[in-house]
């Protein structure tokens, strides 16, 4: 489960990023991220956003495009 604490968070389900299909979630919005379901999110880089995510059990993160995986980028 996730709650948008402050700022504006855009979120959507699907196996690819599609900015047009994201739902805009204002502060106070609550949504779920079911296990095994692909999803994406977006926040404007010029605005701070705080999202509280809670859950239980094993978790993992798999990127649609492996090139976006932070661990695959060389450290400076």
BAFI-3210 file (N, C-alpha, C; in Angstrom, 3 decimals, decimal comma, padded with zeros to 6 digits):
// residues 76
n [1|2|3|4|5|6|7|8|9|10|11|12|13|14|15|16|17|18|19|20|21|22|23|24|25|26|27|28|29|30|31|32|33|34|35|36|37|38|39|40|41|42|43|44|45|46|47|48|49|50|51|52|53|54|55|56|57|58|59|60|61|62|63|64|65|66|67|68|69|70|71|72|73|74|75|76]
n.u [000,846|000,431|000,809|000,366|002,122|003,018|003,214|002,882|002,186|002,539|001,125|000,914|-000,270|001,107|003,167|004,998|006,318|004,061|003,376|000,979|-000,996|-000,787|-002,063|-002,772|-001,885|-002,796|-001,739|-002,592|-003,734|-004,260|-002,976|-002,504|000,139|000,147|001,732|003,987|002,870|003,398|004,351|004,556|005,961|006,012|007,480|007,664|010,792|011,337|009,825|009,266|008,405|006,774|006,288|004,751|005,424|004,294|004,461|004,711|006,765|008,877|010,505|011,212|012,867|012,426|013,516|011,878|013,436|016,583|018,762|018,147|018,546|019,895|022,129|023,534|024,866|027,947|029,902|030,675]
n.v [-001,179|002,275|005,734|009,033|011,505|014,159|016,573|015,793|012,775|010,539|007,601|004,303|001,183|-001,528|-002,990|-001,292|002,051|004,655|007,777|009,136|007,478|007,432|007,894|010,828|011,547|013,309|014,819|012,758|010,722|007,215|004,093|000,774|-001,593|-004,372|-007,565|-008,812|-007,429|-005,350|-001,945|001,645|004,855|008,446|011,544|015,029|016,569|019,037|019,414|018,518|015,284|013,139|009,834|007,327|004,020|000,872|-002,552|-006,136|-009,104|-010,662|-008,423|-006,972|-005,178|-004,661|-003,370|-001,958|-001,294|-002,447|-000,730|001,413|000,610|001,402|000,103|-000,780|001,317|003,063|004,070|007,363]
n.w [000,000|-000,613|000,169|-000,813|000,562|000,323|-002,333|-005,887|-007,354|-009,989|-011,271|-012,635|-014,082|-015,985|-018,586|-019,724|-019,830|-020,012|-020,229|-020,731|-019,755|-017,046|-013,753|-012,036|-008,795|-006,046|-002,854|-000,057|-001,472|-001,867|-002,860|-004,275|-004,786|-006,215|-005,755|-008,215|-010,338|-013,016|-012,909|-013,120|-012,348|-011,865|-011,160|-011,134|-011,622|-010,560|-008,347|-004,993|-003,755|-001,513|-000,757|001,048|001,424|002,292|003,327|003,252|003,221|000,693|-001,581|-004,790|-007,418|-010,760|-013,754|-016,619|-018,796|-018,837|-018,981|-017,415|-014,863|-011,807|-010,660|-012,824|-013,867|-014,223|-011,407|-010,282]
ca.u [000,000|001,190|000,083|001,073|002,165|003,073|003,573|001,999|002,790|001,796|001,306|000,113|000,045|001,395|004,529|005,858|006,015|003,216|003,046|-000,411|-001,931|-000,567|-003,074|-002,172|-002,318|-002,457|-001,529|-003,705|-004,132|-003,795|-003,079|-001,808|001,071|000,068|002,933|004,075|002,183|004,266|003,820|005,541|005,605|006,696|007,358|008,430|012,073|011,442|008,894|009,493|007,299|006,996|005,334|004,988|005,073|004,435|004,050|005,441|007,194|010,026|010,249|012,291|012,630|012,900|013,287|011,412|014,634|017,725|019,692|017,759|018,894|020,987|023,303|024,259|025,576|029,246|029,967|031,571]
ca.v [000,000|003,515|006,974|010,243|012,382|015,535|016,656|015,127|011,526|009,928|006,164|003,495|-000,229|-001,934|-003,489|-000,259|003,401|005,450|008,960|009,528|006,608|007,534|008,603|011,849|011,345|014,436|014,436|012,058|009,579|005,900|003,103|-000,475|-002,151|-005,819|-008,306|-009,397|-006,609|-004,276|-000,604|002,713|006,088|009,634|012,770|016,122|016,733|020,348|019,442|017,438|014,356|012,140|008,728|006,327|002,695|-000,158|-003,883|-007,210|-010,167|-010,319|-007,460|-006,774|-004,145|-005,020|-002,236|-002,282|-001,171|-002,692|000,404|002,346|000,011|002,185|-000,718|-001,034|002,536|003,215|005,063|008,497]
ca.w [000,000|-000,680|000,416|-001,221|001,729|-000,183|-003,743|-006,842|-007,797|-011,095|-011,136|-013,541|-014,240|-017,355|-018,768|-020,322|-019,342|-020,891|-019,440|-020,956|-019,039|-015,608|-012,973|-011,184|-007,409|-005,165|-001,449|000,565|-002,299|-001,441|-003,928|-003,967|-005,758|-006,020|-006,098|-009,541|-011,337|-013,506|-012,736|-013,297|-011,663|-012,363|-010,374|-011,744|-010,933|-009,914|-007,207|-004,031|-003,549|-000,466|-000,845|002,088|000,914|003,319|002,902|003,901|002,331|-000,164|-002,653|-005,738|-008,418|-012,092|-014,637|-017,963|-019,624|-017,957|-019,033|-016,355|-013,586|-011,215|-010,390|-014,078|-014,266|-013,552|-010,326|-010,574]
c.u [000,890|000,264|000,940|000,980|002,183|003,535|002,560|002,767|001,928|002,141|000,421|000,581|000,305|002,854|005,435|005,408|005,220|002,710|001,577|-001,400|-001,741|-001,693|-002,354|-002,765|-001,870|-002,214|-002,791|-004,183|-003,516|-003,973|-002,316|-000,892|001,067|001,361|002,866|003,389|003,099|003,576|004,935|005,038|006,453|006,450|008,186|009,699|012,198|010,519|009,183|008,229|007,699|005,881|005,716|004,493|005,300|003,927|004,827|005,820|008,384|009,599|011,431|011,888|013,240|012,538|012,814|012,597|015,838|018,749|019,375|018,097|020,072|022,257|024,133|025,060|026,903|029,203|030,970|032,552]
c.v [001,241|004,709|008,142|011,219|013,844|015,519|015,921|013,955|010,960|008,449|005,428|002,059|-000,515|-002,304|-002,535|001,109|004,150|006,646|009,358|008,686|006,650|008,314|009,572|011,723|012,511|013,941|013,816|010,859|008,294|004,949|001,854|-000,860|-003,662|-006,513|-008,878|-008,613|-005,447|-002,932|000,406|003,960|007,225|010,773|013,839|016,353|018,073|020,475|018,257|016,602|013,389|011,107|007,722|004,984|001,690|-001,488|-004,924|-008,257|-009,753|-009,321|-007,462|-005,668|-004,617|-003,875|-002,704|-002,301|-001,345|-001,550|001,428|001,835|000,774|001,379|-000,965|000,172|002,642|004,311|006,133|008,680]
c.w [000,000|-000,472|-000,047|-000,053|001,301|-001,630|-004,611|-007,452|-008,914|-011,136|-012,132|-013,594|-015,709|-017,504|-019,551|-019,792|-020,398|-020,084|-019,575|-020,150|-017,519|-014,943|-012,047|-009,781|-006,536|-003,736|-000,848|-000,234|-001,751|-002,611|-003,512|-005,123|-005,555|-006,463|-007,507|-010,639|-011,737|-013,326|-012,956|-012,579|-012,183|-011,388|-011,071|-010,950|-010,223|-008,697|-006,289|-003,868|-002,441|-000,591|000,221|001,558|002,032|002,777|003,669|002,858|001,489|-001,245|-003,608|-006,703|-009,723|-013,027|-016,006|-018,910|-018,708|-017,955|-017,946|-014,966|-012,978|-010,962|-011,648|-014,533|-013,535|-012,491|-010,687|-009,450]
res [x|x|x|x|x|x|x|x|x|x|x|x|x|x|x|x|x|x|x|x|x|x|x|x|x|x|x|x|x|x|x|x|x|x|x|x|x|x|x|x|x|x|x|x|x|x|x|x|x|x|x|x|x|x|x|x|x|x|x|x|x|x|x|x|x|x|x|x|x|x|x|x|x|x|x|x]
***
